[in-house]
């Protein structure tokens, strides 16, 4: 069983997937920083709010044991208050759209590269060498007069 597990782990697909997950996690952090630190503050400024992700609607009473600010989304959420966190949701949706667009650009570039590579390979392999030799022999035979 250990040998089968070792063979399973050593397969290329599993290793490729592991690398993709690690790179994806790092890429996700970059996109989160891009959204949280650059894009959302600008959107918040344009809409009149300093921190867009903290926009919410309180759906019920503030818990009795809560002593923090009634405008602190994270603290109210931690205290168990019923919140409609539309700003946080919008931030997450924007994160997703940025990641999806970045992946689209990467896949688009890869597809263009692969298309060029495949076209070059098809051009090289368009006429097999034996066909070239046979065409040369045929051309020589056509030059000879009929007996």
Buried (B, 14 or more C-beta within 10 A) or exposed (E): EEEEEEEEEEEEEEEEEEEEEEEEEEBEEEBBEBBBEEBBBEBBEEEEBEEBBBBBEBEEEBEEEBEEEEEBBEBBBEBEBEBEBEBBEBBBEBBEEBBEEBEEEEEEEEEEEEEEEEEEEEEEEEEEEEEEEEEEEEEEEEEEEEE
